[in-house]
Amino acid sequence: MALLDHFRPPLSTRRHWHSFHNAWSTYLADDLNQRLPDGYFAEPNAQFGIEVDVATYSEGAPGKSSHHNEESNEELSEWVPRSPTATLPFPLITDIIEVQVFSIQAGPTLVGAIELVSPANKDRPTQRDAFTSKCQTYLQQGIGLIVVDVVTTLSANLHNELMKRLELPIEPMQADLYAVAYRVGESEGTPHLDVWQEGFTVGRSLPILPLYLKSGLYLPVNLEQTYQHTCIRQRIPDFV
């Protein structure tokens, strides 16, 4: 099955794109778990419309452990922080649709990630900046990364913005829909970033890309196969 447009009619009026992306991340994780060696596992992580919970709390006096500390505890109970030095706008990633791969050798440690782009990730400069900042953090920690963008309703290219953010000399991709794999490597003591770029369009098949884990292991990620499986399980071929 070729790539469909999940964000415009007729499909967008009959299936929810976020449900499809959630399912796709699950099947991507399942596919990886079938092939990951012992000591690794993959988990899907899909969160939409994330909001920060602001807790309302009341301060009570700290418990008094002894008569010796009674005076200092009373002082602490009356202490309140001063006004902040600055209050600044701070963008958060409102949607997260990803597959995370962990190594359990030293406790669950993130070693790879597949990011499925949502419309909210591309919608405004602040959201695009938050998404590329997250990708930058992954790469600077040596975590293998794949970014997949099938959002047809917005034209921003987050890969290009990530390359600009990293100040890397690479020609911008001339594609609105794409998948890119990244590997952080080292040659003669100098770190470098390997990039595999694949542009695609609605009606064409999706590529296979390598997911390089921080440990050096890599796995092929068959986007076409997992996409087809998701379409079948979501019963999308029934009316397309």
PAZAPA-4460 file (N, C-alpha, C; in steps of 0.05 Angstrom, whole numbers, plus 32768, in hexadecimal, padded with zeros to 4 digits):
% residues 240
    n_x    n_y    n_z   ca_x   ca_y   ca_z    c_x    c_y    c_z   seq   type   mol
   8011   7FE8   8000   8000   8000   8000   8011   8019   8000     1      M     A
   800C   802C   7FEE   801B   8045   7FED   8012   8058   8003     2      A     A
   8022   806C   8008   801C   8080   801D   8001   808E   8017     3      L     A
   7FF0   8090   802B   7FD7   809E   8029   7FD8   80B9   8036     4      L     A
   7FC5   80CA   8030   7FC4   80E5   803D   7FB0   80E2   8055     5      D     A
   7FBC   80E1   806D   7FAC   80DD   8085   7FA1   80F8   8090     6      H     A
   7FA7   810E   8083   7FA1   8128   808E   7F8D   8138   807D     7      F     A
   7F84   812C   8067   7F70   8139   8056   7F5B   8125   804E     8      R     A
   7F43   812E   8046   7F2E   811C   803D   7F38   810D   8024     9      P     A
   7F2E   80F5   801F   7F18   80E8   802E   7F21   80DA   8047    10      P     A
   7F3B   80D4   8049   7F44   80C3   8060   7F41   80D2   807B    11      L     A
   7F47   80EC   807B   7F46   80FA   8094   7F2A   80FC   80A1    12      S     A
   7F16   80F9   8090   7EFA   80FA   809A   7EF0   80DF   80A4    13      T     A
   7F00   80CA   809F   7EF8   80AF   80A6   7F0A   80A1   80BA    14      R     A
   7F22   80AC   80BE   7F35   80A1   80D1   7F43   80B8   80DF    15      R     A
   7F49   80B5   80F8   7F58   80CA   8107   7F76   80C5   8103    16      H     A
   7F84   80DA   80FA   7FA1   80D6   80F5   7FB0   80CF   810E    17      W     A
   7FA8   80DA   8125   7FB7   80D5   813E   7FB4   80B8   8147    18      H     A
   7F9D   80AC   8141   7F99   808F   8147   7FAC   807E   8135    19      S     A
   7FAE   8086   811B   7FC0   8078   8109   7FDD   807A   8112    20      F     A
   7FE6   8092   8119   8001   8096   8122   8007   8087   813B    21      H     A
   7FF4   8086   814D   7FF7   8077   8166   7FFA   8059   815F    22      N     A
   7FEA   804F   814D   7FEC   8033   8145   8006   802D   8137    23      A     A
   800E   8040   8125   8027   803C   8116   803F   803A   8129    24      W     A
   8040   804C   813D   8056   804B   8150   8056   8030   815F    25      S     A
   803F   8025   8165   803D   800B   8172   8048   7FF5   8161    26      T     A
   8041   7FF5   8147   804A   7FE0   8135   8068   7FE3   812E    27      Y     A
   8071   7FFC   812D   808E   8000   812A   809E   7FF4   8142    28      L     A
   8094   7FF9   815A   80A1   7FEE   8172   809F   7FD0   8172    29      A     A
   8088   7FC5   816A   8085   7FA8   8169   8099   7F9C   8155    30      D     A
   809C   7FA8   813E   80AE   7F9E   812A   80CB   7F9F   8134    31      D     A
   80D3   7FB4   8141   80EE   7FB6   814C   80F2   7FA1   8162    32      L     A
   80DE   7F9C   8173   80E1   7F89   8189   80E4   7F6C   817E    33      N     A
   80DB   7F67   8166   80DE   7F4C   815A   80FB   7F48   8152    34      Q     A
   810B   7F5E   814E   8126   7F5B   8144   813C   7F66   8156    35      R     A
   8134   7F74   816B   8149   7F7E   817D   8155   7F66   818D    36      L     A
   816F   7F67   8191   817C   7F52   81A1   8175   7F54   81BF    37      P     A
   817C   7F40   81CE   8178   7F40   81EA   8186   7F59   81F6    38      D     A
   8179   7F65   820A   8184   7F7D   8216   817A   7F97   820B    39      G     A
   8167   7F95   81F7   815B   7FAD   81EB   813D   7FA9   81EA    40      Y     A
   812E   7FBF   81EA   8111   7FBD   81E5   8108   7FD8   81DA    41      F     A
   80F1   7FD7   81CC   80E6   7FF0   81C0   80CA   7FF4   81CC    42      A     A
   80C4   800E   81D0   80A9   8015   81DB   809E   802C   81CB    43      E     A
   8084   802B   81C5   8077   8043   81B8   8070   8057   81CE    44      P     A
   8070   8070   81C6   8069   8086   81D8   805A   809B   81C8    45      N     A
   8040   809C   81CC   802F   80AE   81BD   801F   80BF   81D1    46      A     A
   8023   80D9   81CF   8015   80EC   81E0   800C   8104   81CF    47      Q     A
   7FF3   810B   81D2   7FE7   8121   81C1   7FDC   8137   81D3    48      F     A
   7FE0   8150   81C9   7FD6   8166   81D8   7FE0   8168   81F4    49      G     A
   7FFB   8164   81F7   8007   8164   8212   8004   817F   821F    50      I     A
   7FFB   817F   8238   7FF9   8198   8248   800A   8194   8261    51      E     A
   8014   81AA   826B   8023   81A9   8284   8010   81AC   829B    52      V     A
   8010   8199   82AE   8000   819B   82C6   800E   81AE   82DA    53      D     A
   8000   81C3   82E1   800A   81D6   82F5   7FFE   81CF   830F    54      V     A
   800E   81C6   8321   8004   81BD   833B   7FFF   81D5   834D    55      A     A
   7FE8   81D4   835B   7FE2   81E7   8370   7FE7   81DA   838A    56      T     A
   7FF7   81E7   839B   7FFF   81DA   83B4   7FFE   81EF   83CA    57      Y     A
   7FFC   81E5   83E2   7FFE   81F6   83FA   8016   81ED   840A    58      S     A
   8023   8200   8415   803B   81FA   8424   8034   81F6   8441    59      E     A
   803D   81E0   844C   803A   81DB   8468   8055   81DB   8475    60      G     A
   8054   81DC   848F   806E   81DC   849D   807B   81C2   849B    61      A     A
   8095   81C0   8496   80A4   81A7   8496   80A1   8199   84B1    62      P     A
   80A2   817F   84AF   80A0   816F   84C8   80B8   8175   84DA    63      G     A
   80B3   8175   84F3   80C8   817B   8506   80D3   8161   8511    64      K     A
   80EC   815B   850B   80F8   8142   8512   8102   8142   852F    65      S     A
   810A   8159   853A   8114   815A   8555   8113   8176   855F    66      S     A
   8116   8179   8579   8116   8194   8585   812E   81A4   857B    67      H     A
   8144   8196   8574   815C   81A3   856B   8157   81B2   8550    68      H     A
   8145   81A7   853F   8140   81B3   8525   8127   81C5   8525    69      N     A
   811A   81C8   853B   8101   81D6   853C   8103   81F2   8531    70      E     A
   8117   8201   8539   8119   821D   8531   811E   821F   8513    71      E     A
   8130   820E   8508   8136   8210   84EB   811E   8207   84DB    72      S     A
   810F   81F3   84E5   80F7   81EB   84D6   80E2   8201   84D5    73      N     A
   80DF   8210   84EA   80CC   8226   84EA   80D4   823B   84D6    74      E     A
   80EF   8240   84D3   80F8   8253   84BF   80F2   8249   84A3    75      E     A
   80F6   822F   849E   80F1   8224   8484   80D3   8225   847D    76      L     A
   80C2   8221   8491   80A6   8221   848B   809C   823D   8482    77      S     A
   80AA   8252   8489   80A2   826D   8482   80B0   8276   8468    78      E     A
   80C3   8267   845E   80D2   826F   8446   80C1   826C   842D    79      W     A
   80C2   827F   841B   80B5   827D   8401   80C9   8288   83EC    80      V     A
   80C9   827C   83D4   80DB   8286   83C0   80D4   82A2   83B7    81      P     A
   80E8   82B1   83AF   80E3   82CC   83A4   80D8   82C9   8388    82      R     A
   80CF   82DF   837D   80C5   82DF   8361   80DB   82D6   834E    83      S     A
   80D3   82C8   8339   80E8   82BE   8326   80F7   82D5   8319    84      P     A
   8110   82D0   8313   8120   82E4   8305   8114   82EB   82EA    85      T     A
   8109   82D7   82DC   80FD   82DD   82C2   80E7   82C8   82BD    86      A     A
   80D3   82D0   82AF   80BE   82BD   82A6   80BD   82BF   8287    87      T     A
   80C4   82A9   827A   80C8   82A9   825D   80B6   8295   824F    88      L     A
   80AE   829B   8237   809E   8287   8227   80B0   826E   8222    89      P     A
   80A4   8257   8226   80B4   823E   8223   80A3   8229   8214    90      F     A
   80A8   8224   81FB   8098   8211   81EB   809D   81F4   81F4    91      P     A
   8087   81E5   81F4   8089   81C8   81FA   807F   81B9   81E1    92      L     A
   8089   81A1   81DE   807F   8190   81C8   8063   8186   81CF    93      I     A
   804F   818E   81C0   8034   8188   81C7   802B   816C   81BF    94      T     A
   8038   8161   81AA   8033   8145   81A2   804D   8135   81A2    95      D     A
   804C   811D   81AC   8063   810B   81AA   8059   80F1   819F    96      I     A
   8063   80E8   8188   805D   80CE   817D   8078   80C2   8175    97      I     A
   8081   80AF   8185   809C   80A5   8181   809E   8087   8189    98      E     A
   80B3   807B   8180   80BB   8060   8189   80D6   8064   8196    99      V     A
   80D9   805B   81AE   80F3   805D   81BC   80FF   8042   81C0   100      Q     A
   8119   803F   81BB   8127   8026   81BE   813A   8029   81D6   101      V     A
   8139   8016   81E8   8148   8017   8201   815C   8000   8202   102      F     A
   8172   8005   820F   8185   7FF0   8218   8181   7FEC   8236   103      S     A
   8181   7FD3   823F   817D   7FCE   825B   8197   7FC6   8269   104      I     A
   81AE   7FCA   825C   81C7   7FC1   8267   81CE   7FD1   8281   105      Q     A
   81C6   7FEA   8282   81CB   7FFA   829A   81B1   8007   82A3   106      A     A
   819B   7FF7   82A3   8181   8002   82A7   8177   800D   828D   107      G     A
   815C   8011   828A   8152   801A   8270   815F   8035   8267   108      P     A
   816E   8034   8252   817D   804B   8247   8175   804F   822A   109      T     A
   816C   8067   8223   8163   806D   8208   817A   806C   81F5   110      L     A
   8178   805C   81E0   818E   8059   81CC   8185   805F   81B0   111      V     A
   816A   8061   81AB   8160   8067   8190   8143   8070   8191   112      G     A
   813B   807F   817D   8120   808A   817C   8116   808E   8160   113      A     A
   80FC   8089   815B   80EF   808F   8142   80DA   80A3   8148   114      I     A
   80DB   80BB   813C   80C8   80D0   8141   80B4   80D2   8129   115      E     A
   809A   80CF   812E   8086   80D4   811A   807B   80F0   811E   116      L     A
   807F   8101   810A   8078   811D   810C   8059   8120   810B   117      V     A
   804F   8132   811C   8033   8139   811D   802E   8155   8112   118      S     A
   8016   815C   810B   8011   8178   8102   8019   818D   8117   119      P     A
   8015   8187   8130   801C   819A   8145   803A   819F   8146   120      A     A
   804A   818A   8140   8067   818E   8140   8070   81A2   812A   121      N     A
   8060   81A5   8115   8068   81B6   80FE   8059   81D1   80FE   122      K     A
   8046   81D4   8110   8033   81E9   810D   803E   8205   8110   123      D     A
   804D   820A   8125   8057   8225   812B   8075   8224   8130   124      R     A
   8083   823A   812C   80A0   823A   8131   80A8   8230   814C   125      P     A
   8099   8237   8161   80A0   822E   817C   809E   8210   817E   126      T     A
   808A   8204   8171   8086   81E7   8172   809C   81D9   8162   127      Q     A
   80A3   81E4   814B   80B8   81D9   813A   80D3   81DA   8149   128      R     A
   80D7   81F0   8157   80EF   81F4   8166   80F1   81DF   817D   129      D     A
   80DA   81DA   818A   80DA   81C6   81A0   80E0   81AA   8196   130      A     A
   80D5   81A4   817E   80DA   8189   8173   80F7   8186   816B   131      F     A
   8102   819A   815C   811E   8197   8154   8131   8198   816B   132      T     A
   812A   81A6   8180   813A   81A6   8198   813C   818B   81A5   133      S     A
   8125   817D   81A5   8125   8161   81AF   8137   814F   819E   134      K     A
   8135   8151   8184   8145   8141   8172   8163   8148   8175   135      C     A
   8169   8161   8179   8185   8169   817D   8190   815C   8196   136      Q     A
   8180   815C   81AB   8188   8150   81C5   818E   8132   81C1   137      T     A
   817D   8124   81B2   8181   8108   81AD   819C   8104   819F   138      Y     A
   81A0   8113   8189   81B9   8110   8179   81D2   8117   8189   139      L     A
   81D1   812C   8199   81E8   8133   81A8   81EE   8120   81BF   140      Q     A
   81DB   810F   81C5   81E0   80F9   81D8   81E8   80DF   81CA   141      Q     A
   81EA   80E0   81B0   81F2   80C8   81A1   81DB   80B5   819C   142      G     A
   81C3   80BD   81A0   81AB   80AC   819D   81A4   80AB   8180   143      I     A
   81A0   8093   8175   8198   808F   8159   817C   809A   8155   144      G     A
   8176   80A5   813E   815D   80B3   813A   8153   80B0   811D   145      L     A
   8138   80AC   811B   812B   80AE   8101   8113   80C0   8104   146      I     A
   8110   80D3   80F2   80F9   80E5   80F1   80E8   80DF   80D9   147      V     A
   80CE   80DB   80DD   80BC   80D4   80C7   80A6   80E9   80C6   148      V     A
   80A2   80F6   80AF   808E   810B   80AC   807C   8104   8095   149      D     A
   8062   80FE   809B   804E   80F9   8086   8037   810D   8088   150      V     A
   803C   8123   8096   8028   8138   8099   8025   8148   8080   151      V     A
   800E   8147   8073   800B   8154   8059   8000   8170   805A   152      T     A
   7FF5   8178   8071   7FE8   8192   8073   7FFA   81A9   807A   153      T     A
   8013   81A4   8081   8026   81B9   8088   8040   81B3   807A   154      L     A
   804E   81C7   8070   8065   81C3   805F   8080   81C6   806D   155      S     A
   8081   81CD   8086   809B   81D0   8093   80AA   81B6   8093   156      A     A
   80C4   81B8   808E   80D6   81A1   808E   80E7   81A2   80A7   157      N     A
   80E1   8190   80BA   80EE   8191   80D4   810B   8187   80D2   158      L     A
   8110   8176   80BE   812C   816D   80BA   813E   8185   80B2   159      H     A
   8134   8195   80A0   8143   81AD   8098   8147   81BF   80AF   160      N     A
   8133   81C3   80C0   8136   81D4   80D7   8149   81C8   80EC   161      E     A
   814A   81AE   80EE   815D   81A1   8100   817A   81A5   80F6   162      L     A
   817E   81A2   80DC   8199   81A7   80D1   81A2   81C4   80D4   163      M     A
   818F   81D6   80D1   8195   81F2   80D5   819C   81F7   80F3   164      K     A
   818D   81EB   8104   8192   81EE   8121   81AE   81E4   8128   165      R     A
   81B6   81CD   811C   81D0   81C2   8121   81E6   81CF   8112   166      L     A
   81DF   81E2   8100   81F2   81F1   80F0   8204   81DE   80DF   167      E     A
   81F6   81CB   80D2   8204   81B7   80C2   8202   81BF   80A4   168      L     A
   8217   81BC   8095   8218   81C5   8079   820C   81AF   8067   169      P     A
   81F1   81AF   8064   81E4   819B   8054   81CE   81A9   8044   170      I     A
   81CA   81A0   802B   81B5   81AC   801A   819A   81A5   8026   171      E     A
   8188   81B9   8027   816D   81B4   8032   815E   819F   8020   172      P     A
   814E   818F   802D   813D   817C   801F   8127   818B   8011   173      M     A
   8121   8183   7FF8   810B   818F   7FE9   80F4   817C   7FEA   174      Q     A
   80EA   8176   8002   80D4   8164   8005   80C4   816B   801E   175      A     A
   80AA   816A   801C   8099   816F   8033   8094   8156   8043   176      D     A
   8095   813F   8036   8091   8125   8043   80AC   8116   8041   177      L     A
   80B4   810B   8056   80CF   80FF   8056   80D3   80ED   806F   178      Y     A
   80E9   80DE   806E   80F3   80D0   8085   8112   80D3   8084   179      A     A
   811D   80D8   809C   813A   80DC   809E   8145   80CC   80B5   180      V     A
   815B   80BD   80B0   8169   80AE   80C6   8183   80BD   80CC   181      A     A
   818A   80BD   80E6   81A2   80CB   80EF   81B3   80B7   80FF   182      Y     A
   81CD   80B8   80FB   81E0   80A9   810B   81F7   80BB   8114   183      R     A
   81FC   80BC   812D   8213   80CA   8138   822B   80B7   8138   184      V     A
   8241   80BE   812A   8258   80AC   812A   8271   80BC   8130   185      G     A
   8288   80AE   812E   82A1   80BB   8134   82B6   80AF   8121   186      E     A
   82C7   80C1   8116   82DD   80B9   8104   82F6   80C7   810C   187      S     A
   830A   80B8   8114   8324   80C3   811D   8320   80D8   8133   188      E     A
   830E   80D1   8145   830A   80E2   815D   82F8   80FA   8158   189      G     A
   82ED   80FC   813F   82DC   8113   8138   82BF   8109   8134   190      T     A
   82AC   8113   8144   8290   810B   8141   8284   8115   8126   191      P     A
   8272   8106   811B   8264   810E   8103   8248   8103   8103   192      H     A
   8237   810E   80F2   821B   8106   80F0   8216   80FB   80D4   193      L     A
   820E   80E1   80D3   8206   80D5   80BA   81E8   80D9   80B7   194      D     A
   81E0   80DF   809E   81C3   80E5   8099   81BA   80D5   8081   195      V     A
   81A3   80C8   8083   8196   80BA   806D   817B   80C8   8068   196      W     A
   8178   80D5   8051   8160   80E4   804B   8150   80D6   8036   197      Q     A
   8135   80D5   803A   8123   80C9   8027   810A   80DB   8025   198      E     A
   8106   80E9   800E   80EE   80F7   800A   80D9   80E5   7FFD   199      G     A
   80C0   80E9   8002   80AB   80D9   7FF5   8092   80EA   7FF2   200      F     A
   807E   80DF   7FE4   8065   80EC   7FDE   804E   80D9   7FE3   201      T     A
   8036   80E5   7FE6   801E   80D4   7FE8   801B   80C4   7FCF   202      V     A
   8015   80AB   7FD2   8012   8099   7FBB   802B   8089   7FB5   203      G     A
   8041   808E   7FC3   805A   807F   7FC0   8060   806F   7FD9   204      R     A
   8070   805A   7FD6   8077   8049   7FED   808B   8057   7FFF   205      S     A
   808D   804D   8017   809F   8059   802B   80BA   8049   802B   206      L     A
   80CF   8056   8034   80EA   8049   8033   80F0   8037   804B   207      P     A
   8106   802A   8049   8113   801C   8060   812B   802D   8068   208      I     A
   812D   8033   8082   8143   8043   808C   8150   8035   80A4   209      L     A
   816A   803B   80A8   8178   802F   80BF   8174   803E   80D9   210      P     A
   816E   8030   80EE   816D   803C   8109   8186   8034   8117   211      L     A
   8199   8046   811A   81B2   8040   8128   81AF   8046   8146   212      Y     A
   81B4   8032   8156   81B2   8035   8173   81CC   8040   817E   213      L     A
   81CB   804B   8195   81E2   8057   81A1   81F9   8043   81A5   214      K     A
   81F2   802A   81A8   8205   8015   81AC   8215   800E   8193   215      S     A
   820B   8018   817B   8218   8011   8162   8208   7FFD   8152   216      G     A
   81F5   7FEF   815F   81E3   7FDC   8151   81D0   7FEC   813F   217      L     A
   81C9   7FE1   8128   81B5   7FEE   8117   81A0   7FDA   810E   218      Y     A
   8188   7FE4   8109   8172   7FD3   8100   8165   7FE1   80E8   219      L     A
   815C   7FD2   80D4   814D   7FDE   80BE   8130   7FE4   80C8   220      P     A
   8127   7FFC   80C3   810B   8003   80CA   80FB   8004   80B0   221      V     A
   80EA   7FF1   80AC   80DA   7FEE   8094   80C1   7FFE   8097   222      N     A
   80C2   8018   808F   80AA   8029   8092   8093   8020   8081   223      L     A
   8098   8016   8069   8083   800D   8058   8074   7FF5   8064   224      E     A
   8083   7FE2   806D   8077   7FC9   8078   8066   7FCF   8091   225      Q     A
   8071   7FDF   80A3   8062   7FE6   80BB   804A   7FF8   80B5   226      T     A
   804D   8009   80A1   8037   801B   8099   8021   800A   808D   227      Y     A
   8027   7FF7   807B   8013   7FE5   8070   8005   7FD6   8086   228      Q     A
   8014   7FCB   8099   8008   7FBB   80AE   7FF5   7FCC   80BF   229      H     A
   7FFD   7FE5   80C4   7FEB   7FF7   80D3   7FD2   7FFD   80C4   230      T     A
   7FD4   8002   80AA   7FBC   8007   809A   7FA9   7FEF   809B   231      C     A
   7FB4   7FD7   8099   7FA4   7FBF   8099   7F96   7FBC   80B4   232      I     A
   7FA5   7FBF   80CA   7F9A   7FBB   80E5   7F86   7FD1   80EB   233      R     A
   7F89   7FE9   80DF   7F76   7FFF   80E3   7F5F   7FFE   80D0   234      Q     A
   7F5E   7FEA   80BE   7F49   7FE5   80AB   7F47   7FFC   8097   235      R     A
   7F5D   8008   8091   7F5D   801E   807E   7F59   8014   8061   236      I     A
   7F65   7FFD   8059   7F61   7FF3   803D   7F44   7FED   8037   237      P     A
   7F32   7FEC   804B   7F17   7FE5   8046   7F08   7FFA   8035   238      D     A
   7F11   8013   8036   7F03   8027   8027   7F15   8038   8015   239      F     A
   7F2F   8034   8016   7F41   8044   8005   7F41   8038   7FE8   240      V     A
***
